Amino acid sequence: MESSANGHVIIMGCGPTWVDCPFDTETWSVNYGYALTKGRRLDKLFFFDNPYHSPKDKTMLKDLAKMDCEIISPWRVDLPNYRRYPVEEIIKHFHSRYFANTIAYMIAYALYTGITTIDLYGVDHIAYTEYHLAKACVEHWIGRALGMGIEVNIARGSALCRTNDGRLYGIDGLVKDPVEMLLA
């Protein structure tokens, strides 16, 4: 599998922090994220929603046919820029079937293709949204990336890899530094 020319990729979701995306390196987006990228760099679009689900989706397929980026999907679509997502290969490679949303598939794909730096914008998984339910899965794949030595940068404002209050459990709020307390 190939990776981006410089090993660096931006994965852009549709959450609020997408507006901070610099589009300054290879940029991948998710499902309807293409609508946010008009006039900006988009190299790959990962489309995991069923493109045959509703009449709205048929209109979307016409939009995708006009795009000059690669469309990666597990669904077979008749587009000149279509490429099949290697689901079976990635499941076998990572010994995991833990995929709760498209972002998780995108991170796994980045790892599988040799990406060395991942920047996440618009991947916010804020509480009380449908994405909150997939937060643990995305954090699982971020953890796997970090464990492989991959640099992962998460947009400020995202809820990923943060505690609810931003504090270290049992540590923040102590009068002294915990290391100083152990050495005392």
N, C-alpha and C positions, 0 to 999 in steps of 0.2 A: 504494500500500500504506500502511496505517496503522502508526503506532508507538504505544508506550505513552504515556499522558497526559503523563508527565514525561520521556520519552526515556531512562529508566533501567530496566534489566531485570536480574533475577537469573536465571542459567542454572544449574540445580541437577542434577548427576549423582548417582550412587549411591555414589561413593567415600567414604572416611572423613570428609572435611572437610564433608560435607553437614550434619553436626550443628551446624556453626557458622553455618549459613544463618539470617539474621535474618527472612526472609519479610516485610520491611518495605516492599517496593515490588513492582511487577509481577514475578511469579515463574513461570518456565517450568521444567518438569521433563521427564525423558526416560523413555520406555518404562515400565518397572516402578517408576520413581521415585515414582509416585503412591502406592504403598504406604507410603512414608516420610512423606508429607505429611498424614496423617490429622489433621484439625482445624486445619490450617494453610492459609495462603493458597496457592492454586495457580490461576493464570490460564490457562495453556496447558500441554498435555501433548503432546509430540512423540512419536508412536509410529511407528517405522520397522521394528520387528520384524514379521514376517509374522503377522498376527492369525489366520490360518487354518492355522497349522502343526501345532498339537497340541490335544488336548482341554482342556489347561490354558489355552490361549489363548481358547477359547470361554468359559470361566468369566471370564477377564479382560475379555472384551468386555461381559459382563453388568455387571461392576464399572464399566467406563467409561461405560456407559449411565446409571448413577446419578450420575455426577459432574456438577457444574455449571460446570466449566471447559471451554474449547475444546479439542477433540482435533484435532491437526493431523497428517496422515499422507499419504503417497503412495498408500497402500492405500485402496481404496474400502470403507468400512465403513458399515453402516446404523445410524448413531447420530445423534440429533438435534443433538448438539453437534459434529459432524464438520465439518472444513474441509480441503480438499485442499491439500497442500503444493505450491507452484508450482515443481516441479523444473525443468521446461524453461525457465521464465522466469529463474530464478536462475542456471542454467548459462549461458544466453545473456548475462545482465546482467554476470556476472563473468568470462566467457570461461574458465570452469574446470569440469572434471568431477572435481576432486579432493575426494572425499568418502569417508572411510574409516569414519565412524561417525555416529551421530545428532547428537552434540555439534557436529560440523563443520557439519552442515546447520542446526542451530539458530543458530550464530554467523552463518552466511551469511544466514539469514532475518532476524536482528537488523539486520545491515548493510543489507539490501535494504529493510527497513521503516523505516529512519531512526533507529534507536536510537542514542543518543549516549554511553551509559555501560553497560558490561556488567560484572557481578560474577559470578565463577565460584566455585561451591561444589560439592564432591563431584565435581569434574572433576579428578581427581588424576593419572591415568595413570602410576601407580607401576610401576616395573620388575617383571617376573615376573608380570604379570597380562595378560589378554587385551587390556586397554586400552593397554598399553605399545606394542602394534603400531600403534595409531592416533594415538599421541602427536604424531608429526611433522605429520600432517594437521591436528590441532587447533591446533598451534602455527603452522602456515601461515595458518589463518584468523584467529588472534589477530594475527599479523603484518600481515595485510591490514587488520584493524580499526585497529591502531595507525597504519598508513600513511595511513588515511583520517581520522586525528585523533580516533578513538573512544577514550574512556578504558576500559581493561580492567583490572579488579582481580581478582587470582587469590588464592584462599584460602591462607593460611599452611599449609604441610604438603603442598601439591600439588607434583608434580614438573614441572609445566608451566613452560616458559621458564626453567629452571634447569639449571645444569651438574650433573654427577653429584656433585661434591663441594662445590658452592656457591661455588667460587672462580673468579675471572677467569683464563682461560688466559693464561699467560705474564706475568701482572702481579702477582697476589696472591703474597705471600711475598717480594717485593723489599724490601730494606732501606730504600730511599728511595722516595718518591712518583715515578712515572715522569715526570710533568711537570717536577718539580724536577730530575730527572736530565737531561732534555733542555735545560733552561735553564742548567744548570751549565757 
